Amino acid sequence: MRHHELIKFAIVGGTTMVFDLAIFYSLSLTILEEKPVVAKVLSGVLATVLSYILNREWSFKNRGGRERHHEALLFFTISGIGVLIAAAPLWTANNVFDIRANQENLTTLVIVDFVLNYIIGNLLQMVFRFWALRRFAFPEQTVRIDPDLVDEAAEEEIGHA
């Protein structure tokens, strides 16, 4: 079961990463060109909403035991921390090392942003979020029963009788 959750979590992560990436570049190459960290935070927040829906209804579908509002509060708190973790490498590069001042080539800037945001930042936040979501938002204390699995089990039992 653990590997199934990890695979589903990774698929959701890949999907939301593409969603995040499209929003980030749409903003950072247009209206938020001078504020890439703001673009990253906005794209991260929107991707987090999508991630909650997909993780709740698919990745961690059979976990739970918490009331939905409590689960959502934990998910968005953990994911908010994850957004900040993902934005940290970009913030550091721009505010500590002033990387944008030294780049005149748009292609190089796009590549640097991608490496900072979607490789380094996402890897850091993914490790944190998987651990924290399984531990706090979707605990294994009480397992939710998937009605589809119950129906399949009942059909198998009837078939064997």
Secondary structure, 3 states (H helix, E strand, C coil): CHHHHHHHHHHHHHHHHHHHHHHHHHHHCCCCCCCHHHHHHHHHHHHHHHHHHHHHHHHCCCCCCCCHHHHHHHHHHHHHHHHHHHHHHHHHHHHCCCHHHHCCCHHHHHHHHHHHHHHHHHHHHHHHHHHHHHHHHCCCCCCCCCHHHHHHHHHHHHHHC
